[in-house]
Amino acid sequence: MEAGTIARVQARYARVGTRFYVRGKLSGDPVCAQVEALARAAGGFASVLDVGCGRGQMGLALLELGLAGQVAGFDWDAEKIEEARSAASTLQHGQARFWTGDTRSEALPESDAVLLLDVLHYLTADEQIGLVERAARAARRAIVIRELDPDRGWRSAVTRAQEAVTTFARYNVGARLLIRPIAPVVESLHHAGFSVRVEPSWGATPFANVALLATR
């Protein structure tokens, strides 16, 4: 992502620590580049829904890039949502909307694209598939899922250890941890009429993150 875009998004956040976090995510997390590339290939999206949006930086970056007309996002962490709302406060009415919600039960408004980034492994097996199916019904054009792949050898072992530590430390509010095979998710998306590419999404890290890029 272009440095000027990152700087403008980063500047929307009041807390110094959050600004560093946002800059690190947008500049160094490969899934951000993957979402941007998919949006560019699609000619942009009229609307984007970010499920488990955290502080909202991905949606705000897409707005800044002109790759989304509207963004919406929710997360179960009220503190992060408050930061997202504050960051979006100077945007035109209707461009960005963030609210507190539970991924297990929240209604997903119909959108051009739906993002599920690092969300599924905090849900039970049934909840994971249920959320993917709900996302497939909500998404008109694309879904991006970033998940942990349990079949990537040593990377998977490192990822399990890291996620267990952050969950124990309650870095993710209300978090659980269940890493399941990627194949059932891909199958569910295929069944809903999406073509799916699975790409590495770990960048320079030792983790086993992969991105599922689904389009129709």
C-alpha positions as CSV (number, residue, x, y, z in Angstrom):
1,M,0.0,0.0,0.0
2,E,1.3,3.4,-0.9
3,A,3.0,5.3,1.9
4,G,0.9,8.4,1.6
5,T,-2.3,6.4,1.9
6,I,-1.0,4.7,5.0
7,A,0.0,8.0,6.6
8,R,-3.5,9.5,6.0
9,V,-5.3,6.5,7.5
10,Q,-2.9,6.4,10.4
11,A,-3.4,10.1,11.2
12,R,-7.1,9.4,11.8
13,Y,-6.3,7.6,15.1
14,A,-5.8,9.6,18.2
15,R,-3.8,7.1,20.3
16,V,-0.1,6.9,19.5
17,G,0.0,3.1,20.1
18,T,-2.9,2.6,17.7
19,R,-1.2,4.7,15.0
20,F,1.8,2.5,15.2
21,Y,-0.4,-0.6,15.0
22,V,-2.4,0.7,12.0
23,R,0.8,1.7,10.2
24,G,2.3,-1.8,10.8
25,K,-0.8,-3.6,9.7
26,L,-1.3,-1.6,6.5
27,S,2.4,-1.6,5.5
28,G,3.4,-5.0,6.6
29,D,0.5,-7.4,6.8
30,P,0.2,-9.2,3.4
31,V,-3.5,-9.6,3.6
32,C,-3.9,-5.8,3.3
33,A,-2.1,-5.9,0.0
34,Q,-4.2,-8.9,-1.1
35,V,-7.4,-7.1,-0.3
36,E,-6.2,-4.0,-2.2
37,A,-5.2,-6.0,-5.2
38,L,-8.5,-7.9,-5.4
39,A,-10.4,-4.6,-5.1
40,R,-8.3,-3.0,-7.9
41,A,-8.9,-6.1,-10.1
42,A,-12.6,-5.7,-9.5
43,G,-12.6,-2.0,-10.4
44,G,-13.5,-1.2,-6.8
45,F,-16.5,-2.1,-4.7
46,A,-19.6,0.0,-4.1
47,S,-19.8,-1.4,-0.5
48,V,-17.5,-3.5,1.7
49,L,-18.5,-5.3,5.0
50,D,-15.6,-6.1,7.3
51,V,-16.7,-8.8,9.8
52,G,-14.5,-8.6,12.9
53,C,-13.1,-5.3,11.7
54,G,-11.2,-4.4,14.9
55,R,-10.1,-0.8,14.6
56,G,-11.5,-0.5,11.1
57,Q,-8.2,0.4,9.3
58,M,-8.8,-1.9,6.3
59,G,-12.1,-0.3,5.4
60,L,-10.8,3.2,5.9
61,A,-7.8,2.4,3.7
62,L,-10.1,1.2,0.9
63,L,-12.1,4.4,1.2
64,E,-8.8,6.4,1.1
65,L,-7.7,4.5,-2.0
66,G,-11.1,5.1,-3.8
67,L,-11.7,1.4,-3.9
68,A,-14.8,1.4,-1.9
69,G,-17.8,3.7,-1.9
70,Q,-19.0,2.7,1.5
71,V,-17.6,0.5,4.3
72,A,-19.3,-1.1,7.3
73,G,-17.8,-3.2,10.0
74,F,-18.5,-4.7,13.4
75,D,-16.5,-6.4,16.1
76,W,-17.2,-7.7,19.6
77,D,-14.5,-5.5,21.1
78,A,-16.3,-2.3,22.0
79,E,-13.0,-0.4,22.7
80,K,-11.7,-1.1,19.2
81,I,-15.0,-0.1,17.6
82,E,-14.9,3.2,19.5
83,E,-11.5,3.8,17.9
84,A,-12.9,2.9,14.5
85,R,-15.8,5.3,14.9
86,S,-13.5,8.1,16.0
87,A,-11.2,7.6,13.1
88,A,-14.2,7.7,10.7
89,S,-15.8,10.7,12.3
90,T,-14.7,13.3,9.7
91,L,-15.9,11.3,6.7
92,Q,-19.0,12.2,4.9
93,H,-22.2,10.7,6.3
94,G,-22.8,7.1,5.2
95,Q,-19.2,6.5,4.0
96,A,-18.3,4.4,7.1
97,R,-20.3,2.7,9.8
98,F,-19.0,0.7,12.7
99,W,-20.8,-1.1,15.5
100,T,-20.4,-3.6,18.2
101,G,-21.7,-7.1,17.3
102,D,-21.2,-10.8,17.7
103,T,-19.9,-12.6,14.6
104,R,-22.0,-15.7,15.7
105,S,-25.3,-14.0,15.3
106,E,-25.0,-10.5,13.8
107,A,-27.0,-10.0,10.6
108,L,-24.7,-9.4,7.6
109,P,-26.0,-6.6,5.3
110,E,-25.7,-7.3,1.6
111,S,-22.4,-5.9,0.2
112,D,-20.3,-6.1,-2.9
113,A,-17.4,-7.6,-0.8
114,V,-17.2,-9.2,2.6
115,L,-14.0,-9.5,4.6
116,L,-13.4,-12.2,7.2
117,L,-9.8,-11.5,8.3
118,D,-8.5,-13.6,11.2
119,V,-12.0,-14.4,12.5
120,L,-13.0,-18.0,12.0
121,H,-10.5,-19.7,14.4
122,Y,-12.2,-17.9,17.3
123,L,-15.5,-19.8,16.6
124,T,-16.6,-23.4,17.0
125,A,-16.7,-25.7,13.9
126,D,-20.4,-25.1,13.3
127,E,-20.1,-21.4,13.9
128,Q,-17.3,-21.2,11.4
129,I,-19.2,-22.8,8.5
130,G,-22.3,-20.9,9.5
131,L,-20.5,-17.6,9.2
132,V,-19.0,-18.5,5.9
133,E,-22.4,-19.5,4.6
134,R,-23.9,-16.2,5.8
135,A,-21.0,-14.3,4.2
136,A,-21.6,-16.1,0.9
137,R,-25.3,-15.0,1.0
138,A,-24.3,-11.4,1.8
139,A,-21.5,-11.0,-0.8
140,R,-22.5,-10.0,-4.3
141,R,-19.1,-10.1,-5.8
142,A,-16.2,-11.2,-3.5
143,I,-15.2,-12.6,-0.2
144,V,-11.8,-12.5,1.4
145,I,-11.0,-14.9,4.2
146,R,-7.7,-14.9,6.0
147,E,-7.3,-18.0,8.1
148,L,-4.7,-20.3,9.8
149,D,-3.9,-23.4,7.8
150,P,-3.2,-26.4,10.1
151,D,-1.4,-28.2,7.2
152,R,1.6,-26.0,6.7
153,G,4.1,-28.0,8.8
154,W,6.3,-26.0,11.2
155,R,4.5,-22.8,10.3
156,S,1.3,-24.3,11.7
157,A,3.0,-25.3,15.0
158,V,4.4,-21.8,15.4
159,T,1.0,-20.2,14.7
160,R,-0.8,-22.4,17.2
161,A,1.7,-21.4,19.9
162,Q,1.4,-17.7,19.1
163,E,-2.4,-17.7,19.0
164,A,-2.6,-19.6,22.2
165,V,-0.4,-17.0,24.0
166,T,-2.4,-14.0,22.7
167,T,-5.7,-15.7,23.6
168,F,-4.5,-16.6,27.1
169,A,-3.4,-13.0,27.5
170,R,-6.9,-11.8,26.4
171,Y,-5.4,-9.7,23.6
172,N,-8.6,-10.7,21.7
173,V,-11.6,-10.1,23.8
174,G,-13.8,-13.2,24.3
175,A,-11.5,-15.3,22.1
176,R,-11.5,-19.0,21.6
177,L,-9.1,-20.9,19.4
178,L,-10.0,-23.6,16.9
179,I,-7.9,-24.1,13.8
180,R,-9.6,-26.3,11.3
181,P,-8.6,-27.5,7.7
182,I,-9.1,-25.0,4.9
183,A,-10.8,-27.5,2.6
184,P,-14.3,-27.3,4.1
185,V,-14.3,-23.5,3.8
186,V,-13.3,-23.7,0.1
187,E,-15.9,-26.3,-0.5
188,S,-18.6,-24.1,1.1
189,L,-17.6,-21.2,-1.1
190,H,-17.6,-23.3,-4.2
191,H,-21.1,-24.6,-3.3
192,A,-22.2,-20.9,-3.1
193,G,-21.0,-20.2,-6.6
194,F,-17.6,-18.6,-5.9
195,S,-14.3,-19.3,-7.6
196,V,-11.6,-19.5,-4.9
197,R,-7.8,-19.0,-4.9
198,V,-5.8,-19.9,-1.9
199,E,-2.6,-17.9,-1.5
200,P,0.1,-17.7,1.2
201,S,-0.6,-14.7,3.5
202,W,2.3,-14.9,5.9
203,G,4.8,-12.5,4.4
204,A,8.0,-12.4,6.3
205,T,6.5,-14.0,9.4
206,P,6.8,-17.6,10.5
207,F,3.0,-18.1,10.7
208,A,0.7,-20.3,8.6
209,N,-1.8,-17.6,7.4
210,V,-3.4,-18.1,4.0
211,A,-5.9,-15.9,2.1
212,L,-8.9,-17.3,0.4
213,L,-9.8,-15.0,-2.4
214,A,-13.3,-15.8,-3.6
215,T,-15.0,-14.1,-6.6
216,R,-18.1,-14.5,-8.8
